[in-house]
Amino acid sequence: MLSKRESWLKSVSAFSNGIGGTLFFGISDDRKPIGLSDVQKDAEAISRLIKERITPLPQFILKPLQEDGKNLLALEVSPGRSTPYYYKADGVMEAYIRIGNESVIAPDYIVNELILKGTNQSFDTLITDSPKKDYSFTLLEATYLERTGLYFEPSDYGSFGLIDKNGFLTNAGKLMTDQHTVYNSRMFCTRWNGLEKGSIFDDALDDKEYEGNLIYLLKSGSEFIRNNSKVRFVKEAQYRVDKPDYAERAVTEALVNALIHRDYIVLGSEVHIDMFDDRVEITSPGGMFGGGSIQEYDIYSIRSMRRNPVIADLFHRMKYMERRGSGLRKIVSETKKLPGYTEAYKPKFSSTATDFRVILKNVNYHHSRPIMDTTQVRTQVRTQVRTQVTISDKILTFCSTPHSKAEIAEHCGYKNTKNFTNKYLRPLLDSNTLKMTIPDKPKSRNQKYITIHTK
């Protein structure tokens, strides 16, 4: 392998630009140890070539090994902090990344992201030439008040990283304006007829295109999925048990993940929602920010790496996401709560160097039996909810997102909101498990209620 220096030097560039990796010298193409005749000489040659051909100089360690009596060398390359790392040959410098088992030339947009990463910058922190005074932020301010109970103060724009000290918007600020100022801030949604994609004109039951403010995209995407899903129910003696196709919180987490962690540098890109009879696929531009693919990680131990930290922080403040990076785990845990859930419906995650995909499975779809067996559903639901569902539980679950008093009463099967309030809402408010979104005006026509999540 030492003789194939162009190949392994490209891999050094790719490993440095990604999550690192190890190369072995003295191994044949069929992965059998053939050994090196002079380990010391080869180690010196490898070090020299890396210093001559890779810029900036990456971090690496050379370790001598033995296998079956053969002398080998292991070249351990660390993830780089001064990205991008270029391979120089014939007067040309090119940065490489890993896709599968290959090292390939990084596309321009990935090189641009590597440059930002290497200078400790991110797309959303970059200052634009757009002054804040030329734009409005009605949706942001209204949503912030609704979600937090606090007013979005003029000073917050600077402290949250949406403008600089001179009043010019950052890219994060432009993504939150009421106007559509970032071309790539778009979402394409399609409800396909069946289990596979087809022609938009012949095989799409519904399709929508949205563009603009990230909060608008989040709400529009959620509404599209909700409008193209079904909520079946099972009636019990005292209440009705809803059985939705998808967990609302899991959908929100998946959409937030797509909007917050996507790569906005990719020209002509957008988030895609593709709905099928048996699943929803949410795809966003940009792979794993730290390199590699999600398939290589355990989602229960993966550390949070935020491609757009300013936007992520703002959505955390609005309680759309948690700062500790538990979104993927939340998608799984919320889906598991659905009546009728089995491991066959566990969400799936996949990524490449260019995109990230979340697949949510329709728990009401059976591949062998599209029409639900009502008796089976009733048995499954009773088993899962008999000992745990109360009206209070239903209210707290439903109010993970804000709802009006009338909406909550209807959800629980009550028409008289006055009795419902006295019997259920008031005790939850008094016990600090539920709160008003506008506490200073209890009788406001815009009043809504939201669950208080304890840590």
C-alpha positions as CSV (number, residue, x, y, z in Angstrom):
1,M,0.0,0.0,0.0
2,L,3.0,2.3,0.6
3,S,3.6,2.4,-3.2
4,K,0.0,3.7,-3.8
5,R,0.9,7.0,-2.2
6,E,-1.7,9.0,-4.1
7,S,-4.5,6.8,-2.8
8,W,-3.6,6.7,0.9
9,L,-2.6,10.4,1.0
10,K,-6.1,11.3,-0.2
11,S,-7.4,9.1,2.7
12,V,-5.3,11.1,5.1
13,S,-6.9,14.3,3.8
14,A,-10.4,12.7,4.1
15,F,-9.8,11.4,7.6
16,S,-8.5,14.8,8.8
17,N,-11.6,16.5,7.3
18,G,-13.9,14.0,9.0
19,I,-13.9,11.9,12.1
20,G,-10.4,10.5,11.7
21,G,-9.4,6.9,10.8
22,T,-6.6,4.4,10.6
23,L,-4.6,3.1,7.6
24,F,-2.6,-0.1,7.7
25,F,0.6,-0.7,5.8
26,G,1.9,-4.1,5.0
27,I,-1.6,-5.5,4.2
28,S,-2.5,-6.9,0.8
29,D,-5.6,-5.8,-1.2
30,D,-7.4,-9.0,0.0
31,R,-6.5,-7.9,3.6
32,K,-3.8,-10.5,4.3
33,P,-0.6,-9.5,6.1
34,I,2.4,-9.5,3.8
35,G,4.7,-7.4,6.0
36,L,7.1,-4.6,5.5
37,S,10.8,-5.2,4.9
38,D,12.0,-2.1,6.7
39,V,9.5,-0.6,9.1
40,Q,11.7,2.3,10.2
41,K,12.4,3.4,6.7
42,D,8.8,3.1,5.7
43,A,7.6,5.1,8.7
44,E,10.0,7.9,7.8
45,A,8.8,7.9,4.2
46,I,5.1,8.1,5.3
47,S,5.8,11.0,7.7
48,R,7.8,12.8,5.0
49,L,5.1,12.4,2.4
50,I,2.4,13.6,4.7
51,K,4.4,16.7,5.6
52,E,5.1,17.4,1.9
53,R,1.6,16.6,0.5
54,I,-1.0,17.5,3.1
55,T,-1.6,21.0,4.2
56,P,-2.1,22.1,6.9
57,L,-0.2,19.4,8.7
58,P,-2.7,17.0,10.2
59,Q,-2.3,15.2,13.5
60,F,-1.2,11.6,13.1
61,I,0.5,8.7,15.0
62,L,2.5,5.8,13.4
63,K,2.5,2.6,15.4
64,P,4.5,-0.6,14.5
65,L,2.4,-3.8,14.7
66,Q,3.0,-7.5,14.2
67,E,0.6,-10.1,12.8
68,D,1.4,-13.7,11.9
69,G,5.1,-12.8,12.3
70,K,4.8,-9.9,9.8
71,N,5.8,-6.3,10.5
72,L,3.1,-3.8,9.9
73,L,2.5,-0.1,10.4
74,A,-0.7,1.6,11.6
75,L,-1.3,5.2,10.6
76,E,-3.8,6.8,13.0
77,V,-5.2,10.1,11.7
78,S,-7.1,12.4,14.1
79,P,-10.1,14.5,13.2
80,G,-8.6,17.9,12.3
81,R,-9.5,21.3,13.9
82,S,-7.9,23.4,11.1
83,T,-10.1,22.2,8.2
84,P,-10.0,21.9,5.3
85,Y,-6.9,19.6,4.9
86,Y,-5.8,19.6,1.3
87,Y,-3.8,17.0,-0.7
88,K,-1.2,18.7,-2.9
89,A,-0.2,17.1,-6.2
90,D,1.0,18.4,-9.6
91,G,0.4,22.0,-8.4
92,V,-3.2,21.3,-7.5
93,M,-4.7,21.3,-4.0
94,E,-7.9,19.4,-3.3
95,A,-9.7,18.5,-0.1
96,Y,-11.1,15.0,0.3
97,I,-13.9,13.5,2.3
98,R,-15.0,9.9,3.0
99,I,-18.1,8.5,1.4
100,G,-18.5,4.9,2.4
101,N,-15.1,3.3,2.0
102,E,-13.9,5.8,-0.6
103,S,-12.1,9.1,-0.4
104,V,-13.6,11.5,-2.9
105,I,-13.0,15.2,-3.7
106,A,-15.2,17.4,-1.5
107,P,-17.8,19.4,-3.3
108,D,-17.5,23.2,-3.1
109,Y,-20.2,23.6,-0.5
110,I,-18.5,21.1,1.8
111,V,-15.2,22.8,1.4
112,N,-17.0,26.1,2.3
113,E,-18.4,24.5,5.4
114,L,-14.9,23.0,6.3
115,I,-13.5,26.5,6.0
116,L,-16.1,27.9,8.4
117,K,-15.4,25.0,10.8
118,G,-11.7,25.5,10.6
119,T,-12.0,29.1,11.6
120,N,-14.5,28.4,14.4
121,Q,-17.4,30.0,12.5
122,S,-20.8,28.8,11.4
123,F,-23.1,29.8,8.6
124,D,-25.7,31.3,11.0
125,T,-23.2,33.6,12.8
126,L,-21.9,35.3,9.6
127,I,-22.8,39.0,9.3
128,T,-24.8,40.1,6.3
129,D,-25.2,43.5,4.6
130,S,-28.9,43.6,5.6
131,P,-29.9,46.1,8.3
132,K,-32.5,44.9,10.8
133,K,-34.6,48.0,10.4
134,D,-35.6,46.9,6.9
135,Y,-37.3,43.7,8.0
136,S,-40.1,42.6,10.3
137,F,-40.1,39.7,12.9
138,T,-43.8,39.4,13.8
139,L,-44.0,35.6,13.7
140,L,-40.8,35.3,15.8
141,E,-42.0,37.7,18.4
142,A,-45.5,36.2,18.6
143,T,-44.2,32.7,18.8
144,Y,-41.6,33.5,21.5
145,L,-44.4,35.1,23.6
146,E,-46.6,32.1,23.1
147,R,-43.9,29.5,23.9
148,T,-42.2,31.3,26.8
149,G,-44.7,33.8,28.2
150,L,-42.0,36.5,27.7
151,Y,-41.8,39.4,25.3
152,F,-39.0,39.4,22.7
153,E,-37.1,42.6,23.8
154,P,-35.2,44.7,21.3
155,S,-31.9,43.9,23.1
156,D,-32.6,40.2,22.6
157,Y,-31.8,40.4,18.9
158,G,-28.2,41.2,19.8
159,S,-27.8,38.9,22.8
160,F,-29.3,36.0,20.9
161,G,-27.0,36.5,17.9
162,L,-29.5,37.7,15.3
163,I,-27.8,41.0,14.7
164,D,-24.4,42.5,15.2
165,K,-23.5,45.6,17.2
166,N,-24.2,47.8,14.2
167,G,-27.7,46.5,13.6
168,F,-26.9,44.2,10.7
169,L,-28.5,40.8,10.5
170,T,-26.6,37.6,10.8
171,N,-27.7,34.7,8.6
172,A,-29.6,33.5,11.7
173,G,-31.4,36.8,11.8
174,K,-32.3,36.6,8.1
175,L,-33.7,33.1,8.6
176,M,-36.1,34.5,11.2
177,T,-37.5,37.5,9.2
178,D,-41.1,37.5,8.1
179,Q,-39.8,38.1,4.5
180,H,-38.2,35.3,2.5
181,T,-34.6,36.5,2.5
182,V,-32.6,33.2,2.3
183,Y,-33.4,31.4,-0.9
184,N,-32.5,27.9,0.5
185,S,-35.0,28.3,3.4
186,R,-37.6,26.1,1.7
187,M,-39.5,23.0,2.3
188,F,-41.1,20.7,-0.3
189,C,-43.8,18.3,0.9
190,T,-45.5,15.5,-1.0
191,R,-48.0,12.8,-0.1
192,W,-47.4,9.9,-2.5
193,N,-50.1,7.4,-3.4
194,G,-48.7,4.1,-2.3
195,L,-45.3,3.0,-1.0
196,E,-42.9,4.6,-3.5
197,K,-42.3,7.9,-5.3
198,G,-43.8,8.5,-8.7
199,S,-44.8,11.4,-10.9
200,I,-45.9,14.5,-9.1
201,F,-48.7,14.9,-11.6
202,D,-49.9,11.3,-11.6
203,D,-48.9,9.8,-8.2
204,A,-49.1,12.6,-5.7
205,L,-52.2,12.9,-3.6
206,D,-51.0,16.3,-2.2
207,D,-48.0,18.5,-2.6
208,K,-47.0,21.8,-1.2
209,E,-44.0,24.1,-1.4
210,Y,-43.2,26.5,1.5
211,E,-40.5,29.1,1.8
212,G,-39.4,31.7,4.4
213,N,-39.1,32.0,8.2
214,L,-38.0,28.8,10.0
215,I,-40.9,28.9,12.4
216,Y,-43.3,29.2,9.4
217,L,-41.6,26.2,7.8
218,L,-41.8,24.2,11.1
219,K,-45.5,24.9,11.5
220,S,-46.3,24.3,7.8
221,G,-44.4,21.0,7.7
222,S,-46.2,19.8,10.9
223,E,-49.6,20.9,9.4
224,F,-48.9,19.1,6.2
225,I,-48.1,15.8,8.0
226,R,-51.1,16.2,10.3
227,N,-53.5,16.9,7.4
228,N,-52.2,13.8,5.5
229,S,-52.4,11.5,8.6
230,K,-55.2,9.8,10.4
231,V,-56.1,9.6,14.0
232,R,-58.0,6.4,14.7
233,F,-59.6,5.9,18.1
234,V,-60.9,3.3,20.4
235,K,-63.9,4.1,22.7
236,E,-63.6,2.9,26.3
237,A,-66.2,3.2,29.1
238,Q,-65.2,6.6,30.4
239,Y,-63.1,8.1,27.6
240,R,-61.9,7.8,24.0
241,V,-58.3,6.7,23.3
242,D,-56.7,8.3,20.2
243,K,-54.5,6.2,18.0
244,P,-52.6,8.5,15.7
245,D,-50.4,7.3,12.8
246,Y,-47.5,9.3,14.1
247,A,-46.5,10.8,17.5
248,E,-46.9,14.6,17.2
249,R,-43.8,15.3,19.4
250,A,-41.7,12.9,17.2
251,V,-42.8,14.7,14.1
252,T,-41.9,18.1,15.7
253,E,-38.5,16.8,16.8
254,A,-37.7,15.4,13.3
255,L,-38.7,18.7,11.6
256,V,-36.7,20.8,14.1
257,N,-33.7,18.5,13.5
258,A,-34.1,19.0,9.7
259,L,-34.4,22.8,9.9
260,I,-31.8,23.4,12.6
261,H,-29.0,21.1,11.6
262,R,-29.3,21.3,7.9
263,D,-26.6,22.8,5.7
264,Y,-27.8,26.2,4.3
265,I,-24.6,26.6,2.2
266,V,-25.9,24.1,-0.4
267,L,-27.3,26.2,-3.3
268,G,-30.7,25.2,-4.5
269,S,-31.4,22.9,-1.6
270,E,-34.4,22.4,0.6
271,V,-35.9,20.1,3.2
272,H,-38.1,17.4,1.8
273,I,-41.1,15.7,3.4
274,D,-42.2,12.6,1.5
275,M,-45.3,10.8,2.9
276,F,-46.2,7.3,1.9
277,D,-48.9,4.9,3.1
278,D,-46.6,3.3,5.6
279,R,-44.1,6.0,6.5
280,V,-42.9,9.6,6.5
281,E,-39.4,10.4,5.3
282,I,-37.9,13.8,6.3
283,T,-34.7,14.6,4.4
284,S,-32.4,17.6,4.9
285,P,-29.3,18.9,3.1
286,G,-26.0,18.1,4.8
287,G,-24.7,15.0,6.4
288,M,-23.4,14.6,10.0
289,F,-21.6,17.9,11.0
290,G,-18.7,16.1,12.6
291,G,-18.3,13.7,9.7
292,G,-19.1,10.0,9.3
293,S,-22.7,8.7,9.1
294,I,-25.4,8.3,11.7
295,Q,-25.3,4.6,11.0
296,E,-21.9,4.5,12.7
297,Y,-23.2,6.0,15.9
298,D,-25.3,4.9,18.9
299,I,-28.0,7.6,19.1
300,Y,-28.1,7.0,22.9
301,S,-24.4,8.1,23.3
302,I,-23.9,10.5,20.4
303,R,-22.6,13.9,21.5
304,S,-24.3,17.0,20.3
305,M,-22.6,18.9,17.5
306,R,-24.5,21.9,16.2
307,R,-24.0,23.1,12.6
308,N,-26.0,26.3,13.3
309,P,-25.5,27.1,17.0
310,V,-27.4,30.4,17.0
311,I,-30.5,29.0,15.5
312,A,-30.3,25.9,17.8
313,D,-30.1,28.2,20.8
314,L,-33.1,30.2,19.8
315,F,-35.2,27.1,19.2
316,H,-34.1,25.8,22.6
317,R,-35.3,29.1,24.2
318,M,-38.7,28.6,22.5
319,K,-38.8,25.0,23.9
320,Y,-38.8,23.4,20.5
321,M,-35.7,21.4,21.3
322,E,-33.3,20.5,24.1
323,R,-29.8,21.9,24.3
324,R,-28.2,18.6,25.2
325,G,-28.8,17.1,21.7
326,S,-31.4,14.4,22.6
327,G,-33.6,15.0,19.6
328,L,-33.1,11.6,18.0
329,R,-33.7,9.8,21.3
330,K,-36.8,11.8,21.8
331,I,-38.1,10.8,18.4
332,V,-37.7,7.1,19.3
333,S,-39.1,7.5,22.9
334,E,-42.2,9.4,21.8
335,T,-43.0,6.9,19.0
336,K,-42.7,4.1,21.5
337,K,-45.6,5.7,23.5
338,L,-48.0,5.2,20.6
339,P,-50.8,2.6,21.2
340,G,-50.1,-0.4,19.0
341,Y,-46.3,0.3,18.8
342,T,-43.9,-2.6,18.3
343,E,-40.2,-2.7,17.5
344,A,-41.2,-3.0,13.8
345,Y,-42.3,0.6,13.9
346,K,-39.1,2.0,15.4
347,P,-37.9,5.2,13.6
348,K,-34.8,4.9,11.4
349,F,-32.0,7.4,10.8
350,S,-29.6,7.4,7.9
351,S,-27.1,9.9,6.5
352,T,-24.6,10.4,3.7
353,A,-22.0,13.1,3.2
354,T,-24.7,15.2,1.5
355,D,-28.0,14.6,3.4
356,F,-29.7,13.3,6.6
357,R,-32.9,11.3,6.7
358,V,-35.4,10.4,9.4
359,I,-38.0,7.8,8.7
360,L,-41.1,7.6,10.9
361,K,-43.3,4.6,10.4
362,N,-47.1,4.6,10.4
363,V,-48.0,2.5,13.4
364,N,-51.5,2.0,12.0
365,Y,-50.2,0.4,8.7
366,H,-49.7,-3.3,8.5
367,H,-47.8,-4.5,5.4
368,S,-49.8,-7.7,5.2
369,R,-53.1,-6.2,6.2
370,P,-53.6,-2.5,5.3
371,I,-57.1,-2.5,6.8
372,M,-56.8,-2.5,10.6
373,D,-58.2,-5.4,12.6
374,T,-60.4,-3.5,15.1
375,T,-60.4,-6.2,17.7
376,Q,-56.6,-6.4,17.6
377,V,-56.2,-2.6,17.9
378,R,-58.7,-2.6,20.8
379,T,-56.7,-5.3,22.6
380,Q,-53.4,-3.6,22.0
381,V,-54.7,-0.2,23.2
382,R,-56.3,-1.6,26.3
383,T,-53.1,-3.4,27.2
384,Q,-51.0,-0.3,26.9
385,V,-53.3,2.4,28.4
386,R,-55.7,0.6,30.8
387,T,-53.6,1.4,33.9
388,Q,-52.1,4.7,32.9
389,V,-54.6,6.9,30.9
390,T,-56.5,9.4,33.0
391,I,-58.1,12.6,31.8
392,S,-55.3,14.5,33.5
393,D,-52.7,12.4,31.6
394,K,-54.5,13.1,28.4
395,I,-54.5,16.8,29.0
396,L,-50.8,16.9,29.9
397,T,-49.9,14.8,26.9
398,F,-52.1,16.9,24.5
399,C,-50.7,20.1,25.9
400,S,-47.0,19.3,25.1
401,T,-47.8,22.0,22.6
402,P,-50.1,25.0,23.4
403,H,-53.9,24.5,23.1
404,S,-57.0,26.5,23.9
405,K,-59.5,25.5,26.6
406,A,-62.0,24.5,24.0
407,E,-59.5,22.4,22.1
408,I,-58.5,20.6,25.3
409,A,-62.1,19.9,26.3
410,E,-63.0,18.6,22.8
411,H,-59.9,16.4,22.8
412,C,-61.0,14.8,26.1
413,G,-64.6,14.4,24.9
414,Y,-66.2,17.2,27.0
415,K,-68.6,20.0,25.7
416,N,-69.1,22.0,28.9
417,T,-65.8,23.9,29.3
418,K,-66.8,25.5,32.6
419,N,-67.2,22.2,34.4
420,F,-64.2,20.8,32.6
421,T,-62.1,23.7,33.8
422,N,-63.1,23.4,37.4
423,K,-62.7,19.6,37.5
424,Y,-59.5,19.2,35.5
425,L,-57.7,22.4,34.3
426,R,-57.8,24.3,37.6
427,P,-56.2,21.4,39.7
428,L,-53.4,21.0,37.1
429,L,-52.8,24.8,37.1
430,D,-52.7,24.8,40.9
431,S,-50.3,21.9,41.0
432,N,-47.9,23.6,38.6
433,T,-48.1,20.9,36.0
434,L,-49.9,23.1,33.5
435,K,-49.6,26.8,32.9
436,M,-51.2,29.6,30.9
437,T,-49.3,31.1,27.9
438,I,-50.6,34.5,28.9
439,P,-50.7,34.3,32.7
440,D,-51.2,38.1,33.1
441,K,-54.5,37.9,31.2
442,P,-56.3,34.7,32.3
443,K,-59.4,35.5,30.4
444,S,-57.7,36.5,27.1
445,R,-59.4,35.2,24.0
446,N,-55.9,34.1,22.9
447,Q,-55.2,32.2,26.1
448,K,-53.7,28.7,25.7
449,Y,-52.3,26.1,28.1
450,I,-49.1,24.2,28.0
451,T,-47.6,21.4,30.1
452,I,-44.7,22.3,32.4
453,H,-41.9,19.8,31.9
454,T,-39.9,19.2,35.0
455,K,-36.2,18.2,34.7
